[in-house]
Each structure stands twice: as structure tokens, then as C-alpha cells.
Amino acid sequence: MSRVCDLTGKTSIGGNKVSFSNKKTKRKFNPNLKVKKFFIADEDRWITLKVSTSALRTINKKGISACLKEAKVNGLMK
């Protein structure tokens, strides 16, 4: 299971874990992903997407149809 947002393309990034003594060790920052089902009224069907929580806020603002069209233009979806 890849940790990539279906709509925005967000993925894991690397960074440092910093201890109290200021030692740095490598760590990974994963995106906050949720698996959600959305109803597309235009096509009268349900789809399941793995989206980040920031993408959920965008879907609430613009609507799922507009977000899917934008993702297709950016090459993130087929």
C-alpha cells in the first residue's frame, strides 16, 4: 500500500529526528491519509479514494467533481 494521495500526489518526505542532546537521526514524515468513499452525481456511482486530510478540505470547498477534473489535468488520475 503506497502512501500517496490520489488527488494531490502528496507523498512521504524525509527529515531528522532531533533528540534532547541535539543528535540528528533520519526519519520519515508520512502524509495524513484517509480512505474515503465519494458519490459522483454526474456518473451516479461511488468511488473509493485514498486522500490526504488537506485534500478532504479542498473537496468540501470545491466539490468532488471539480477536484477529480483537476487531478486528471495534472496527470494524477486516469
C-alpha positions in Angstrom: 0.0 0.0 0.0 1.7 3.2 -1.2 1.4 6.3 0.9 0.4 8.7 -1.9 -2.7 10.9 -2.0 -4.8 10.1 -5.1 -5.8 13.7 -5.7 -2.8 15.9 -4.7 0.1 13.4 -5.1 1.4 14.1 -1.6 4.0 11.5 -0.6 6.4 10.8 2.2 9.3 13.2 2.8 12.5 12.7 4.8 13.8 14.7 7.7 15.6 14.5 11.0 14.5 13.3 14.4 16.2 15.6 16.9 16.9 14.4 20.4 17.3 16.4 23.6 21.1 16.3 23.1 20.5 17.7 19.6 21.6 14.4 17.8 20.1 14.0 14.4 18.8 10.7 13.0 16.9 10.2 9.8 13.2 9.7 9.9 10.2 9.8 7.5 7.2 12.1 7.6 4.2 10.3 6.2 1.1 12.3 4.8 -2.1 12.1 6.8 -4.1 9.8 4.5 -7.7 8.6 4.9 -9.6 6.1 2.7 -13.0 7.6 1.9 -15.9 6.8 -0.4 -17.3 9.6 -2.5 -20.5 9.7 -4.6 -20.2 11.2 -8.0 -23.6 12.5 -9.0 -22.7 13.0 -12.7 -21.9 9.4 -13.2 -24.3 8.1 -10.5 -21.6 5.9 -8.8 -19.4 5.6 -5.7 -15.6 5.7 -5.8 -13.1 4.9 -3.1 -10.0 7.2 -2.9 -7.1 7.4 -0.6 -6.8 11.2 0.1 -5.0 13.4 2.5 -6.9 15.4 5.0 -5.9 18.7 3.3 -7.5 17.2 0.1 -10.7 16.5 2.0 -10.9 20.2 2.9 -10.5 21.1 -0.7 -13.2 18.6 -1.7 -15.5 20.2 0.8 -14.8 23.6 -0.7 -14.8 22.9 -4.4 -16.7 19.6 -4.7 -15.5 16.1 -5.8 -16.2 16.6 -9.5 -14.0 19.7 -9.7 -11.2 18.0 -7.8 -11.3 14.9 -10.0 -11.1 17.1 -13.1 -8.2 19.0 -11.7 -6.3 15.8 -10.8 -6.8 14.4 -14.3 -5.4 17.6 -15.8 -2.4 17.4 -13.5 -1.9 13.7 -14.5 -2.5 12.2 -11.1 -5.6 10.2 -12.2 -6.6 8.4 -15.4 
